[in-house]
């Protein structure tokens, strides 16, 4: 074992047994931009497709369809079709999907609480010269003028 590495407990997956890949795939799904919005909107109860589309600013019909399919495949939402004319389809969080509400809403609350501080940090970062660029300029100056 290399320095700085610790042995994984027996009940935790190691990187070579597929655990990390599976976890990454799950986090990719629930952590993508649109899934979080859909979960947050469905926290208020079942919604029809067009209600979701209206409630999620900027999502295209295709992206909503793909994201809903992925969430359904992962067991986080259900799709219920009613035999009416025109057909009615409702989307709703499953019990497992509802377990996401606490961490998702905590993340949304955190983002709302810190959005101004993050915007200020962006501005400070964008206004200062890049450290690497300053370092390169110093090296060039030293080579040119301080021989």
Rosetta blueprint (number, residue, H / E / L):
1 X L
2 X L
3 X L
4 X L
5 X L
6 X L
7 X L
8 X L
9 X L
10 X L
11 X L
12 X L
13 X L
14 X L
15 X H
16 X H
17 X H
18 X L
19 X H
20 X H
21 X H
22 X H
23 X H
24 X H
25 X H
26 X H
27 X H
28 X H
29 X H
30 X H
31 X L
32 X L
33 X H
34 X H
35 X H
36 X H
37 X H
38 X H
39 X H
40 X H
41 X H
42 X H
43 X L
44 X L
45 X L
46 X L
47 X E
48 X E
49 X H
50 X H
51 X H
52 X H
53 X H
54 X H
55 X H
56 X L
57 X L
58 X L
59 X L
60 X L
61 X H
62 X H
63 X H
64 X H
65 X H
66 X H
67 X H
68 X H
69 X H
70 X H
71 X H
72 X H
73 X H
74 X L
75 X L
76 X L
77 X E
78 X E
79 X E
80 X E
81 X E
82 X E
83 X L
84 X L
85 X L
86 X L
87 X L
88 X E
89 X E
90 X E
91 X E
92 X E
93 X E
94 X L
95 X H
96 X H
97 X H
98 X H
99 X L
100 X H
101 X H
102 X H
103 X H
104 X H
105 X H
106 X H
107 X H
108 X H
109 X H
110 X H
111 X H
112 X H
113 X H
114 X H
115 X H
116 X H
117 X H
118 X H
119 X H
120 X H
121 X H
122 X H
123 X H
124 X H
125 X H
126 X H
127 X H
128 X L
129 X L
130 X L
131 X H
132 X H
133 X H
134 X H
135 X H
136 X H
137 X H
138 X H
139 X H
140 X H
141 X H
142 X H
143 X H
144 X H
145 X H
146 X L
147 X L
